Amino acid sequence: MNDRYDAGYGGDHDDRYELVGYDEYGRPIYQPTAQQQPQQQPYDPYAQQQGYGYDPYAAGGQQTGQYPGQSYDPYGTGQQSPVPPYDPYGNGAAQGAPGAPGTSYDPYGHAAASGQQPRVAEQTAYIPQQAGPAEETEAPAGDGRSERDYATGQFAFVEEPDTDSEDVIDWLNFTENRTERREEAKRRARSRLVALVVVLALTAVGGVGYLWYAGKLPGLSSSSDSKTGTATSAAAQKRDVIVVHLHNTKKGGTSTALLVDNTTTQQGTTVLLPNSLAVADDDGSTTTLAKSVEDDGSSGTREAIDTVLGTEIQGTWRLDTPYLQNLVDIIGNIEIDTNAEVPDPDAKKGTAPLVSKGKDRTLGGKAAVAYATYRASGEAQNAQLERFGQVMQGVLRKVSSDAQGATVTVQTLAQILDPSLTDKDLGTFLAKLADLAKGGDYKTALLPVQTDGTLSAQASDSVVKDVLGGTAKSPDKDAAVRVSVQNASGVKGNSEKARIVLLNGGFTFLEGGTASAAQSASKVVYTDAADKENATEVAKTLGLPTSAVTKGKTSSNANVSVVLGQDYEPSAS
């Protein structure tokens, strides 16, 4: 359906244009209204005007009248020149009018040979309410185009852009984008919260698992079996063990300890071995640990300890007191809790003690040696042994936890080590123990030994089995001569001095106590005739005359009983 812009068909009338016809598509054609002049004839679209001209619809193609004085000007130019008759097909007429002398009409627009009619300037018709006609460049003659052709752009309906609608679209896009950003931020926040919860949960589980594995959870580390779980028994745990012999180069005597690194439970322990521990010597006879260290050397003593405790010692570290002093000075002193005041052996009486009693005492090399070897009058040998254990643990807390650093410390001592232990092996071993000591996973335990030097059931359970992972195998009681000593000399320390002498002599010492009254002469008593020779050997060891040996009644557990009288002189033994 055509949208007619016809001034005479339901639209506003514009007097400047008039309808002149329709094209082949049914579209109206307008032209400016011609200015009526008295001499001009009205426009006849079918060329049926009065006067001269050709009427194509007249019968027989008759000529109608003559040309008037003024010809019709279809474009209102006002020119008064003669014009050719109307050509309904837009073909230019030949020069001269039809019917004129010497000319003929060509109804198909073929130009006459005499030339082409020059084009008259005109105004192009256009549809009202549309843009005006664009200027046309005059087409060359003979191009076959009609003078009434129009460009399609003249009839295009241009739609004005709606800026308001674009603003609305922009606002909707902005609102939508902001909503999407908020939703995306919420999603990211939820994802981060979930990830944080997962990380915290994994961290908590890992921490609890580590504490459980390390045996540090409350209530799970009280027993040795729960330290590593019930899956690994004490005997199946892996341990590295070396034996340390502290030799007192000034006063004599030795102190022995085992350094144990349990690599399964990550626990370190110093096991103190009393000198009275009964062991077997090279020929199989029973002797004491102290005498074995003195007579059998490091190799024989190491094998004897393995036999008694069921351990596997990897090496022996002989530590003389001067080297202990240098070691403490190299690592920069130690801090321990002391249980006794130790006087300075080189100072005069009345001076301040070298080591004072109390907690967190700082000891240098000299003070550490004095405290480790100190034994007060009347004290048992175990009291001095425990002080040695304190010093060793204090040293381990100050040694470097780095294997290379600990090895350098050992090399700095310039000590000749036992062939069973190189400086690198000792440095690496000490570094591992130092790491345990600094972390609080280190302890010191005293091996319980009975008066006859053998191990009790308590020792087998608490130390030998749990700490060392071995089995106690004390020598046969009949293998060592058990000597009971009673002090009747009136001197308090004589019994302990006799004990040391007897242990060093390979006898088993049994404490007989102190007599209620002093006796002038010492006695050595045996019961069985087979023990007479042993009694004579005991008298010689204590520095007593053989005349003191007599047959009589002994204590129930002893082969030989000794009563120390006022004639006993410890220096002679």
C-alpha distance (Angstrom), angle and dihedral (degrees) to the residues before:
residue distance angle dihedral
M1 . . .
N2 3.73 . .
D3 3.74 120.7 .
R4 3.71 99.1 -133.5
Y5 3.75 120.0 -151.1
D6 3.77 91.2 -166.7
A7 3.74 114.2 152.8
G8 3.71 89.2 -151.6
Y9 3.78 97.5 43.5
G10 3.76 111.8 70.9
G11 3.79 94.8 -53.1
D12 3.74 136.6 101.2
H13 3.73 111.2 -74.9
D14 3.76 117.1 -119.0
D15 3.80 112.9 -165.9
R16 3.75 92.7 -160.1
Y17 3.83 93.7 71.1
E18 3.74 134.7 45.3
L19 3.77 133.9 -167.9
V20 3.76 112.6 -104.9
G21 3.80 100.0 173.5
Y22 3.79 145.8 -69.4
D23 3.76 131.7 -76.3
E24 3.81 126.4 -127.5
Y25 3.85 89.8 -82.7
G26 3.78 94.1 53.7
R27 3.78 94.9 -105.7
P28 3.87 115.8 143.4
I29 3.74 119.1 -114.1
Y30 3.77 120.6 -147.7
Q31 3.71 134.6 -171.4
P32 3.78 134.3 -176.2
T33 3.75 113.4 -81.9
A34 3.79 109.5 -100.4
Q35 3.78 117.6 -122.9
Q36 3.77 104.4 -111.5
Q37 3.77 113.9 -125.2
P38 3.74 124.9 -175.1
Q39 3.76 93.3 -117.5
Q40 3.94 96.8 47.9
Q41 3.76 122.2 95.2
P42 3.75 121.2 -135.6
Y43 3.82 117.6 -96.1
D44 3.76 114.2 -94.5
P45 3.79 110.3 -164.2
Y46 3.74 90.8 -160.8
A47 3.80 92.6 48.3
Q48 3.82 91.8 -113.9
Q49 3.81 93.6 138.8
Q50 3.70 125.9 143.2
G51 3.72 121.6 -101.9
Y52 3.70 127.1 32.5
G53 3.72 117.9 -10.5
Y54 3.76 144.0 98.5
D55 3.79 120.0 -85.2
P56 3.76 108.4 -158.9
Y57 3.77 90.8 -165.8
A58 3.81 95.7 47.6
A59 3.77 117.9 106.4
G60 3.72 112.0 -87.3
G61 3.75 92.7 -3.2
Q62 3.76 94.1 -79.5
Q63 3.72 124.3 -172.0
T64 3.76 112.5 -116.8
G65 3.71 116.6 -144.1
Q66 3.74 126.7 -57.0
Y67 3.77 132.5 -63.4
P68 3.76 109.8 -82.6
G69 3.67 123.6 -125.6
Q70 3.77 90.5 -99.4
S71 3.79 119.7 37.6
Y72 3.85 125.1 -145.4
D73 3.77 114.7 -89.0
P74 3.85 105.7 -155.8
Y75 3.82 92.9 -169.2
G76 3.73 99.1 45.4
T77 3.70 96.7 -118.9
G78 3.74 92.9 144.2
Q79 3.81 94.6 -130.6
Q80 3.75 116.0 148.6
S81 3.74 99.1 -153.7
P82 3.75 123.1 123.8
V83 3.82 113.1 -93.1
P84 3.74 131.6 -160.3
P85 3.77 119.2 -107.9
Y86 3.87 119.1 -85.3
D87 3.78 113.9 -76.3
P88 3.84 107.6 -152.5
Y89 3.87 91.4 -164.1
G90 3.78 96.6 54.0
N91 3.79 93.6 -116.4
G92 3.73 115.4 143.4
A93 3.89 112.8 -112.5
A94 3.66 122.2 -120.8
Q95 3.67 119.2 -103.1
G96 3.76 107.2 -77.8
A97 3.79 128.0 30.6
P98 3.78 123.8 -85.8
G99 3.65 110.5 -92.7
A100 3.73 91.8 26.7
P101 3.74 116.4 125.5
G102 3.75 114.8 -85.2
T103 3.79 95.8 12.4
S104 3.78 136.3 92.8
Y105 3.82 130.5 -161.7
D106 3.79 118.4 -110.9
P107 3.84 107.1 -156.8
Y108 3.90 92.6 -167.7
G109 3.80 95.9 58.2
H110 3.77 98.9 -107.2
A111 3.75 108.5 157.7
A112 3.78 119.7 -121.4
A113 3.68 120.7 -113.4
S114 3.75 92.4 -116.9
G115 3.84 91.2 75.0
Q116 3.82 142.8 -87.9
Q117 3.73 127.5 -64.2
P118 3.81 108.9 -111.4
R119 3.79 114.8 -113.0
V120 3.76 117.1 -104.3
A121 3.78 119.7 -137.7
E122 3.77 109.7 -108.3
Q123 3.80 143.9 167.6
T124 3.76 117.6 -108.9
A125 3.77 116.5 -124.7
Y126 3.77 117.1 -124.8
I127 3.75 140.5 175.1
P128 3.82 115.7 -90.2
Q129 3.80 119.5 -111.6
Q130 3.82 89.7 29.7
A131 3.78 131.1 101.3
G132 3.75 114.6 -77.1
P133 3.79 121.3 -98.9
A134 3.74 116.7 -80.5
E135 3.73 117.4 -121.7
E136 3.74 111.9 -93.9
T137 3.67 124.9 -148.0
E138 3.71 110.9 -128.0
A139 3.75 108.8 -99.3
P140 3.75 116.5 -133.5
A141 3.71 116.4 -98.3
G142 3.77 118.1 -90.4
D143 3.88 96.1 25.6
G144 3.78 89.6 128.5
R145 3.86 95.1 -124.6
S146 3.77 121.4 133.5
E147 3.77 118.9 -117.9
R148 3.83 87.5 -128.4
D149 3.84 98.5 57.4
Y150 3.83 113.8 127.1
A151 3.78 132.0 -161.1
T152 3.81 116.2 -115.6
G153 3.80 90.2 -126.9
Q154 3.77 88.9 71.2
F155 3.80 89.7 65.4
A156 3.87 98.3 39.5
F157 3.77 115.3 118.9
V158 3.81 106.2 -135.9
E159 3.78 112.8 -151.9
E160 3.75 115.2 -144.7
P161 3.93 113.0 -126.6
D162 3.72 113.2 -107.4
T163 3.80 104.9 -131.6
D164 3.76 91.8 -178.5
S165 3.82 92.5 60.3
E166 3.83 91.0 51.2
D167 3.80 90.1 52.3
V168 3.78 89.6 52.6
I169 3.81 91.1 50.0
D170 3.78 91.0 49.2
W171 3.81 91.0 50.8
L172 3.80 91.7 49.3
N173 3.79 90.8 49.1
F174 3.82 90.7 49.7
T175 3.80 92.4 48.9
E176 3.79 91.9 46.9
N177 3.80 93.3 48.1
R178 3.80 92.4 48.9
T179 3.81 91.1 50.2
E180 3.79 90.9 49.2
R181 3.80 90.7 49.8
R182 3.79 91.0 51.9
E183 3.79 91.9 49.5
E184 3.80 91.0 47.3
A185 3.82 90.7 50.2
K186 3.80 89.8 51.1
R187 3.80 91.2 49.9
R188 3.79 91.7 49.7
A189 3.81 91.1 48.6
R190 3.80 91.2 51.1
S191 3.81 91.0 48.2
R192 3.81 91.9 50.2
L193 3.80 91.6 47.9
V194 3.80 91.6 51.1
A195 3.82 90.9 47.6
L196 3.82 91.0 49.5
V197 3.80 91.9 50.8
V198 3.81 90.9 49.2
V199 3.82 92.3 49.4
L200 3.81 92.3 48.6
A201 3.79 91.0 48.4
L202 3.80 92.6 49.9
T203 3.81 90.9 46.8
A204 3.80 91.6 51.3
V205 3.79 92.5 47.9
G206 3.81 91.8 47.0
G207 3.81 92.2 48.4
V208 3.79 93.1 49.5
G209 3.80 90.1 46.4
Y210 3.79 92.1 51.7
L211 3.80 92.3 48.0
W212 3.78 89.9 48.7
Y213 3.80 91.8 48.8
A214 3.80 91.4 47.5
G215 3.81 91.0 47.0
K216 3.81 92.8 -122.4
L217 3.78 98.6 123.9
P218 3.82 112.3 113.6
G219 3.78 111.4 -98.9
L220 3.79 94.5 14.3
S221 3.80 101.9 79.2
S222 3.79 102.2 52.5
S223 3.77 96.3 99.5
S224 3.75 130.4 48.1
D225 3.80 93.1 -126.2
S226 3.79 92.9 56.1
K227 3.78 91.3 49.4
T228 3.76 91.0 82.8
G229 3.76 98.6 12.1
T230 3.73 127.9 -101.9
A231 3.80 91.7 -75.9
T232 3.83 94.1 79.0
S233 3.79 117.1 52.1
A234 3.79 122.9 -150.1
A235 3.79 91.9 -107.4
A236 3.81 92.7 52.2
Q237 3.80 94.8 52.8
K238 3.79 117.7 107.2
R239 3.80 117.8 -118.7
D240 3.79 137.1 178.0
V241 3.83 113.0 -150.8
I242 3.79 134.2 -177.5
V243 3.82 127.9 174.3
V244 3.84 122.1 -131.2
H245 3.80 122.7 -156.4
L246 3.81 115.2 -165.8
H247 3.81 109.3 -157.0
N248 3.80 116.9 -160.6
T249 3.78 101.5 -144.7
K250 3.83 94.0 -172.2
K251 3.80 105.6 43.0
G252 3.77 99.6 18.6
G253 3.76 128.5 -127.9
T254 3.76 133.2 98.2
S255 3.79 138.3 -115.7
T256 3.80 121.4 -154.0
A257 3.81 131.4 -158.5
L258 3.78 137.2 166.0
L259 3.85 119.0 -133.0
V260 3.80 107.6 -150.5
D261 3.82 126.5 -168.5
N262 3.80 111.0 -171.0
T263 3.80 101.6 -161.2
T264 3.80 91.9 -175.0
T265 3.80 97.8 57.0
Q266 3.82 95.4 25.1
Q267 3.79 90.3 -126.2
G268 3.79 128.1 137.4
T269 3.79 125.1 -155.8
T270 3.79 139.3 180.0
V271 3.82 109.3 -147.9
L272 3.82 112.0 -160.8
L273 3.81 114.2 -146.7
P274 3.83 116.1 -156.6
N275 3.80 116.3 -133.6
S276 3.80 89.3 -123.7
L277 3.81 92.3 66.6
A278 3.78 107.8 127.4
V279 3.78 114.4 -125.5
A280 3.77 136.4 163.2
D281 3.79 119.3 -104.8
D282 3.78 128.4 -144.6
D283 3.83 95.1 -78.1
G284 3.79 92.0 47.6
S285 3.79 97.6 -105.3
T286 3.78 120.8 130.2
T287 3.77 119.2 -99.1
T288 3.77 138.5 155.5
L289 3.78 127.7 -92.5
A290 3.80 91.8 -115.3
K291 3.81 93.1 53.4
S292 3.82 90.9 44.4
V293 3.80 91.1 55.8
E294 3.78 90.4 49.9
D295 3.81 98.6 43.0
D296 3.80 107.9 24.9
G297 3.78 100.1 38.5
S298 3.75 127.8 -144.4
S299 3.78 98.4 -50.0
G300 3.82 96.3 48.9
T301 3.79 92.9 44.1
R302 3.82 92.8 48.5
E303 3.79 90.8 54.0
A304 3.80 92.1 45.4
I305 3.82 91.7 53.3
D306 3.80 91.1 48.3
T307 3.79 89.2 53.7
V308 3.80 94.9 49.9
L309 3.82 98.9 41.2
G310 3.78 100.2 29.7
T311 3.81 92.1 -124.6
E312 3.80 133.3 136.3
I313 3.79 109.2 -132.2
Q314 3.82 114.1 -162.5
G315 3.80 98.6 -161.3
T316 3.80 149.5 -12.4
W317 3.82 124.9 -116.6
R318 3.80 113.9 -162.9
L319 3.78 107.2 -159.9
D320 3.78 114.9 -173.2
T321 3.81 116.5 -161.7
P322 3.86 94.6 -108.0
Y323 3.79 90.2 56.1
L324 3.80 91.1 48.2
Q325 3.80 88.7 53.3
N326 3.82 91.3 50.4
L327 3.81 91.9 46.3
V328 3.81 92.7 54.9
D329 3.80 91.2 47.4
I330 3.83 91.9 49.6
I331 3.79 95.1 52.2
G332 3.82 91.7 45.8
N333 3.84 107.7 -103.5
I334 3.80 127.6 -58.7
E335 3.83 134.7 -111.5
I336 3.81 119.0 -138.4
D337 3.81 140.6 149.4
T338 3.81 108.1 -103.9
N339 3.82 123.4 -152.5
A340 3.81 99.3 -166.3
E341 3.77 142.6 34.3
V342 3.78 111.9 -111.7
P343 3.80 118.8 -158.6
D344 3.76 122.0 -139.1
P345 3.81 106.6 -102.3
D346 3.81 91.1 -151.1
A347 3.81 96.7 47.3
K348 3.75 129.0 86.0
K349 3.75 122.8 -104.7
G350 3.77 116.3 -83.0
T351 3.81 95.1 35.3
A352 3.80 123.1 121.6
P353 3.80 114.8 -81.1
L354 3.77 118.6 -98.4
V355 3.80 90.6 -130.7
S356 3.77 121.8 30.4
K357 3.75 124.3 -154.2
G358 3.81 118.1 -107.5
K359 3.81 147.2 75.0
D360 3.78 126.7 -49.9
R361 3.76 95.7 8.3
T362 3.79 116.2 176.2
L363 3.77 112.9 -133.1
G364 3.76 128.0 -168.7
G365 3.76 124.4 -154.8
K366 3.81 96.8 -81.7
A367 3.80 94.1 44.0
A368 3.81 91.7 47.3
V369 3.81 91.6 54.4
A370 3.79 92.2 46.1
Y371 3.82 91.6 50.6
A372 3.82 94.6 44.4
T373 3.83 92.5 53.1
Y374 3.79 98.8 35.8
R375 3.80 118.1 121.4
A376 3.76 118.3 171.8
S377 3.78 122.0 -140.0
G378 3.79 110.8 -77.1
E379 3.83 94.0 10.2
A380 3.77 121.3 132.8
Q381 3.75 119.9 -114.3
N382 3.80 90.2 -110.3
A383 3.84 91.0 67.9
Q384 3.79 91.0 59.9
L385 3.81 90.0 43.2
E386 3.78 91.4 56.0
R387 3.81 91.0 52.4
F388 3.77 88.8 53.3
G389 3.79 88.5 53.1
Q390 3.81 90.7 52.7
V391 3.80 91.2 53.0
M392 3.80 92.6 48.8
Q393 3.81 92.4 52.0
G394 3.80 90.4 47.4
V395 3.82 89.6 52.3
L396 3.83 91.9 50.6
R397 3.82 90.8 53.0
K398 3.81 89.6 57.9
V399 3.81 100.4 41.0
S400 3.81 115.5 99.3
S401 3.81 116.2 -93.8
D402 3.79 88.7 -144.4
A403 3.78 113.0 93.9
Q404 3.78 93.2 -140.9
G405 3.81 92.9 47.9
A406 3.81 92.4 49.0
T407 3.80 90.3 48.0
V408 3.80 90.2 53.8
T409 3.81 89.0 52.1
V410 3.80 91.0 52.8
Q411 3.79 91.5 46.9
T412 3.80 90.3 50.1
L413 3.81 89.3 61.2
A414 3.82 88.7 64.6
Q415 3.77 88.1 -148.1
I416 3.78 123.3 162.0
L417 3.79 103.1 -125.5
D418 3.74 130.5 -155.9
P419 3.83 112.6 -88.6
S420 3.79 88.9 -117.3
L421 3.82 91.4 65.6
T422 3.82 127.2 46.0
D423 3.77 123.7 -158.9
K424 3.81 91.0 -109.7
D425 3.80 92.5 50.9
L426 3.79 91.7 47.6
G427 3.83 92.4 46.5
T428 3.82 92.7 50.4
F429 3.80 91.7 47.1
L430 3.81 93.4 48.8
A431 3.83 91.0 48.3
K432 3.82 90.8 56.9
L433 3.79 92.5 48.7
A434 3.81 90.5 45.8
D435 3.79 90.5 55.6
L436 3.81 90.4 52.1
A437 3.81 92.9 45.6
K438 3.82 92.3 51.4
G439 3.79 90.9 48.9
G440 3.81 94.1 51.9
D441 3.81 94.3 -109.7
Y442 3.78 95.3 119.5
K443 3.80 133.3 92.4
T444 3.80 141.2 169.3
A445 3.81 123.0 -128.2
L446 3.82 131.1 -174.6
L447 3.78 116.8 -139.9
P448 3.82 106.8 -125.9
V449 3.80 110.0 -129.1
Q450 3.78 125.7 -177.5
T451 3.80 122.6 -127.7
D452 3.78 91.0 -96.3
G453 3.80 91.6 54.3
T454 3.78 96.3 -107.2
L455 3.80 126.6 122.2
S456 3.78 122.6 -104.9
A457 3.79 126.9 -140.2
Q458 3.80 88.3 -103.4
A459 3.80 90.4 58.8
S460 3.78 90.8 49.2
D461 3.82 92.2 54.1
S462 3.80 104.6 36.8
V463 3.79 103.1 36.4
V464 3.76 114.5 6.1
K465 3.79 96.3 46.2
D466 3.82 103.1 29.1
V467 3.80 101.4 35.3
L468 3.79 103.3 26.1
G469 3.80 98.3 26.9
G470 3.79 90.7 -136.8
T471 3.76 139.9 113.5
A472 3.79 124.0 -110.3
K473 3.80 114.0 -117.8
S474 3.76 109.5 174.4
P475 3.81 117.4 -172.2
D476 3.78 118.5 -97.5
K477 3.75 111.1 -78.3
D478 3.78 89.3 -128.5
A479 3.76 91.0 57.6
A480 3.84 93.8 71.4
V481 3.79 128.1 49.2
R482 3.77 108.4 -118.5
V483 3.79 112.6 -143.8
S484 3.79 122.3 -167.5
V485 3.84 114.3 -156.1
Q486 3.83 125.4 -160.8
N487 3.80 118.9 -173.0
A488 3.81 112.5 -134.2
S489 3.82 97.2 148.7
G490 3.77 95.9 95.5
V491 3.82 91.0 -122.2
K492 3.78 113.2 112.6
G493 3.79 99.4 -148.2
N494 3.81 98.9 46.0
S495 3.79 93.8 89.8
E496 3.80 93.1 56.5
K497 3.78 91.5 45.7
A498 3.77 90.8 52.3
R499 3.78 88.7 48.5
I500 3.78 92.2 57.0
V501 3.76 92.1 47.6
L502 3.78 92.8 49.9
L503 3.81 93.9 46.7
N504 3.74 90.8 49.9
G505 3.78 88.1 49.9
G506 3.78 91.4 57.0
F507 3.77 98.2 -104.5
T508 3.76 126.7 129.4
F509 3.79 110.5 -116.0
L510 3.79 120.7 -140.5
E511 3.80 119.2 -171.4
G512 3.81 111.0 -122.9
G513 3.78 97.9 177.4
T514 3.80 129.5 -133.7
A515 3.80 125.2 -50.2
S516 3.77 119.3 -120.7
A517 3.83 91.4 -127.6
A518 3.75 132.8 29.0
Q519 3.80 120.8 -108.4
S520 3.77 126.1 -151.6
A521 3.81 98.7 -143.1
S522 3.77 130.9 44.8
K523 3.80 122.3 -127.4
V524 3.81 134.4 -156.7
V525 3.81 112.0 -161.6
Y526 3.81 131.8 -170.6
T527 3.81 131.4 -179.7
D528 3.81 107.1 -163.1
A529 3.75 120.0 55.4
A530 3.78 87.7 -130.9
D531 3.78 88.6 65.1
K532 3.83 94.9 54.4
E533 3.78 91.7 92.7
N534 3.80 90.9 47.3
A535 3.81 90.1 50.9
T536 3.78 90.6 52.0
E537 3.83 89.7 51.3
V538 3.80 90.9 50.3
A539 3.83 90.9 52.8
K540 3.77 91.5 51.7
T541 3.82 91.6 47.8
L542 3.82 91.7 53.1
G543 3.83 92.8 45.3
L544 3.81 93.5 -112.2
P545 3.81 123.6 139.2
T546 3.80 118.1 -102.5
S547 3.79 88.4 -119.8
A548 3.81 87.0 74.0
V549 3.82 90.1 68.3
T550 3.80 112.2 100.1
K551 3.78 138.3 159.1
G552 3.74 115.7 -110.0
K553 3.80 146.1 108.4
T554 3.77 119.7 -38.6
S555 3.78 132.7 -170.8
S556 3.78 116.8 -80.0
N557 3.78 97.1 -105.1
A558 3.81 99.6 37.7
N559 3.73 132.3 85.7
V560 3.82 91.1 -160.9
S561 3.81 129.4 23.4
V562 3.83 122.4 -154.3
V563 3.79 127.7 -163.4
L564 3.80 111.6 -165.6
G565 3.78 111.5 -143.5
Q566 3.76 132.4 -172.3
D567 3.80 89.6 -86.2
Y568 3.79 91.0 67.2
E569 3.80 112.8 112.3
P570 3.84 113.5 -171.9
S571 3.82 92.7 -162.4
A572 3.81 89.9 62.6
S573 3.79 93.4 56.5
